[in-house]
Amino acid sequence: MSNRVNRRSFLQIAGVGAVAATGVGSLAACGGSGTKAASTSNVGKNTASIWPAYVASNIVKADLPGTNAGVQDAFLTYPSSLAAGSAGKPGDGSKVKAMVITYGAPSKSAADGNKFAQAVNDALGIDLELILISDADYITKFSTMMASGDLPDIMVLGLYPLPNQGAFIESQCADLTPYLSGDNVKKYPNLAAIPTYSWKNAGAWGGKLYTIPTNRPLMGPQLYGNGSLTGSLTKGMKVADFTSALQALSGGGKFGLTGTAGFANLDIYAGMFGAPNGWGVKNGQFTHYWQTDEYKAALTQAAAWYKSGIYSPDSLTTQLPQAKTLFQNGTNATIRDGYGAFSGYVTAVNGAFPVSIVRPFDAGTTVKMPSAGGWFGATALKKAPEARIKMLLEVLNVLAAPFGTKEYELFNYGVEGTHFTRDKNGNPSVRTDLGKVENPTNLPYKYLAAPTAPLYIAGQSDATKAMYQAQQDIIPVTVADASLGLQSDNWNKSAATAKKPIGDAINDIVSGKRPVSDWDGLIKTFMSAVGTAAAADFAKELAG
């Protein structure tokens, strides 16, 4: 993977969600002396007992309660009074280094006078130094750091598919199983409130628990609509009617659909046709969704949409930022984007139109909308004496304090009056000039540990209700990638290379440059290169 490709683009174009978003293939074999090139497969290991017990947080009550199936707790307003999310400062005053990815601008440290960093250090009771690595430089700089053997205390892993992750974890990271497995996690109540699916999907290595997942919602990518235009796209309508409705929204320089740098993101349409989410499994046998008739049906339909003018003809060259603008200004009626983009669209259109979530159409098969992995990254600790590991876990427990607590507000907004002020409704949403520089984007403590993600859009209760209802409608028909949490050395080593020509072919087929009849041969080559071997690896892991 080029280190100029950001994480989202890589996952979309290369199609490696089962690798990068699950921790299946990640850290390079760069752990310094003692690292050996070995797989930490879970085959033959009993992992059933290692997963932390789940104990839901009761610190703050949601306005619209979530469900065990993955519907988020929804908050229509910001809590008027904040609770305490921890029993006090967890640290021992020592220096702690943490490596974390950043999508923001360089920021000075607490020692250099950063008031946000100083406040966080005070709350945690440690001298926390963030080693910030940009998205573009993550692979190179992380690998260099690991090769040097000079490791930070805390590391955010699982963000990219790099070879020999198992060797690094086995030799350099602390085994957290004795501290977090089963009821042991109850000593850290905020970590215990992380849903079990996040732990399992982040995975185990050699039957042991090494990482703490940063929770994210299960809702996967969605087709967002301009609610003033897309009312005709109703739940469960037939494919032909769905197509006719999109056709009516296209013409005169406006389009029902648009691709973003191509058409690799056919996942939601494939799911509507009944294709699995990446990898599917039946009777212990794994099938990649590209192998299925359902995916081919989605590919064929997309080509028909392009030919009829429903897709923008600029879809091959339209990058996501431009596509966002075209959606927000009303040019294009819909946009496919990740779940996390919803609140951004709501804020950007500022009431010009309601942002809707288009429900799946009926293709005559069982709908299988792709769910997300339920986590962003996973935090590992460098091997250290037991007392230090316990102290660092206490620190992460405080960082995972839930929405509605004083700690959550600090880590996600900064210090009131210094970094933010409240709007007329009490939302901590108005950044000060200092807050535009010192903030959780530029100093992302939130990536080290996080609570179960809340559904909260400041000042947008109607939009919050709309997404809450969408989750109730869509989550019951979502499916996870069956390879989540499983390991495959073959997939780790070869998937990105083998998938690149498939992504190119999808663009060519949808845009009419190649016939759909080429598809079967392409997939035969892909399966020969990596798919068949990976399917066998996953099957062995699943069988245990």
VENLINVEN-V76145 format. One record per helix or strand of 3 or more residues. SS is the DSSP state (H for helix, E for strand). FROM is the first residue (numbers start at 1). LEN is the number of residues. Records with the same first field share a line. If there is no record, write none. Layout:
# VENLINVEN-V76145
SS = FROM-LEN  FROM-LEN
This chain:
# VENLINVEN-V76145
H = 7-8  17-4  115-10  138-11  165-8  177-4  183-5  189-4  196-7  230-3  239-10  267-7  289-3  293-15  320-9  339-11  386-14  406-8  434-3  445-3  461-17  489-22  516-28
E = 95-8  127-8  154-4  212-4  222-5  279-4  285-4  334-4  355-3  369-3  375-8
